[in-house]
Amino acid sequence: MKIAIIHGQNHKGSSYHIGRLVVDQIPGEHEIKEFFLPRDLNHFCVGCYRCIENDADCPWYEQKNAIISAMEAADLLVFTTPTYCMAPSAALKSLLDLTFTMWMSHRPRGSMFRKKAVVVSASAGSSTAGATKGVAQNLFYWGVPEIYRYGARVQAKNWDSVKPKIKDKITKDTAKLARKLGKNKPPRVGIKTRFIFRMMVGMQKANWSASPIEKEYWQNQGWLGKVRPWKQA
Ligand SMILES: Cc1cc2nc3c(=O)[nH]c(=O)nc-3n(C[C@H](O)[C@H](O)[C@H](O)COP(=O)(O)O)c2cc1C
C-alpha cells in the first residue's frame, strides 16, 4: 500500500511515534512518503486567492504541491499532530488552509474519494478531539470516505517519558486500527458525501462557483454528467 504521512510537527515526539505505530503495524509491504511541517511547508496562506484561478499561482505552490502529489498517489493518508491549545498545530492548519481549493465546494481531487485516512494526536491530559476533529472534517470535505481518529492523553512532554502502561495501551489500540486499515476492502463513499457532492454539482451548474475555472474543472471531470469520482479507477 502507498502511504503518505504528514506530521504537523518537526520533532519526533508522541504524535510522531503513535502515527508510526499505526503505519508500522499494518500488515504487508508499504511505500511510505513522510513530510514534516513546518520543515517541508514553512508558509502560511496569505489570502491572495490566486489558487482559486490557478493552483500554480500560489506563492508556495512548489512546497505544497510536493505534499499534495504524494497524498494523491497514496492509498492511505496519515496525519499526526500534537494537541496544541486543544487544536491541531499551526503548521498542520497551515497546510489545510493552503489546500482549501481541494474542498468539494471548489475543485476536489477525484483520487481523494477512494482513500482511507487516519488522524492521530497526543495531548498531555486534555481531550484530543479539538485537534483530530478539525483535520478529519477537512478530509471529509476533500471527499475522503473512510476517516479514523485516534487520540492519546500521554501525560508527558515527550515520547521517552510516556509511562510503559500508557505505551502498551497505545500499541494495542493502534494494532487494532492497523488491522482495519490493512483490510483489502475499498472504502465506501457514504450518503453524506454523495449528498454534498450532488449539491456541489447543482452549485456548479448554476454558476455559483467562486471562479469560472471551477465549473470548467467539474465539466472536464465529467462530474456535471453521470461520472462520479468514487467509481473511477
Ligand atoms: C504550545 C502547546 C500547547 C499545548 N496545549 C495542550 C492542550 O491544549 N491540552 C493538553 O492536554 N496538552 C497540551 N500541550 C501538551 C502536549 O499536547 C503534549 O505534551 C503532547 O504529548 C505533545 O505531543 P508531541 O510529543 O507529539 O509533541 C501543549 C503543549 C504545547 C507545547
The ligand as a MOL file (V3000), in Angstrom:
LIG
                    3D

  0  0  0     0  0            999 V3000
M  V30 BEGIN CTAB
M  V30 COUNTS 31 33 0 0 0
M  V30 BEGIN ATOM
M  V30 1 C 2.0090 25.0750 22.6470 0
M  V30 2 C 1.4900 23.8960 23.4110 0
M  V30 3 C 0.1400 23.7810 23.6590 0
M  V30 4 C -0.3670 22.6790 24.3220 0
M  V30 5 N -1.7110 22.5590 24.5210 0
M  V30 6 C -2.1930 21.4730 25.1670 0
M  V30 7 C -3.5940 21.3100 25.3680 0
M  V30 8 O -4.4150 22.1190 24.9710 0
M  V30 9 N -4.0280 20.1980 26.0330 0
M  V30 10 C -3.1430 19.2480 26.5040 0
M  V30 11 O -3.5760 18.2880 27.0990 0
M  V30 12 N -1.8240 19.3640 26.2870 0
M  V30 13 C -1.3310 20.4410 25.6220 0
M  V30 14 N 0.0230 20.5370 25.3950 0
M  V30 15 C 0.8840 19.3900 25.7270 0
M  V30 16 C 1.0960 18.4710 24.5070 0
M  V30 17 O -0.1070 18.2680 23.8010 0
M  V30 18 C 1.6000 17.0940 24.9390 0
M  V30 19 O 2.8150 17.2170 25.6290 0
M  V30 20 C 1.7540 16.1580 23.7450 0
M  V30 21 O 2.0380 14.8870 24.2270 0
M  V30 22 C 2.8530 16.6420 22.8220 0
M  V30 23 O 2.9020 15.7790 21.7020 0
M  V30 24 P 4.2630 15.5660 20.9070 0
M  V30 25 O 5.1600 14.7140 21.8060 0
M  V30 26 O 3.8750 14.8690 19.6730 0
M  V30 27 O 4.8460 16.9260 20.6860 0
M  V30 28 C 0.5330 21.6500 24.7520 0
M  V30 29 C 1.9010 21.7850 24.5100 0
M  V30 30 C 2.3890 22.8930 23.8530 0
M  V30 31 C 3.8790 22.9940 23.5940 0
M  V30 END ATOM
M  V30 BEGIN BOND
M  V30 1 1 1 2
M  V30 2 1 2 3
M  V30 3 2 2 30
M  V30 4 2 3 4
M  V30 5 1 4 5
M  V30 6 1 4 28
M  V30 7 2 5 6
M  V30 8 1 6 7
M  V30 9 1 6 13
M  V30 10 2 7 8
M  V30 11 1 7 9
M  V30 12 1 9 10
M  V30 13 2 10 11
M  V30 14 1 10 12
M  V30 15 2 12 13
M  V30 16 1 13 14
M  V30 17 1 14 15
M  V30 18 1 14 28
M  V30 19 1 15 16
M  V30 20 1 16 17
M  V30 21 1 16 18
M  V30 22 1 18 19
M  V30 23 1 18 20
M  V30 24 1 20 21
M  V30 25 1 20 22
M  V30 26 1 22 23
M  V30 27 1 23 24
M  V30 28 2 24 25
M  V30 29 1 24 26
M  V30 30 1 24 27
M  V30 31 2 28 29
M  V30 32 1 29 30
M  V30 33 1 30 31
M  V30 END BOND
M  V30 END CTAB
M  END
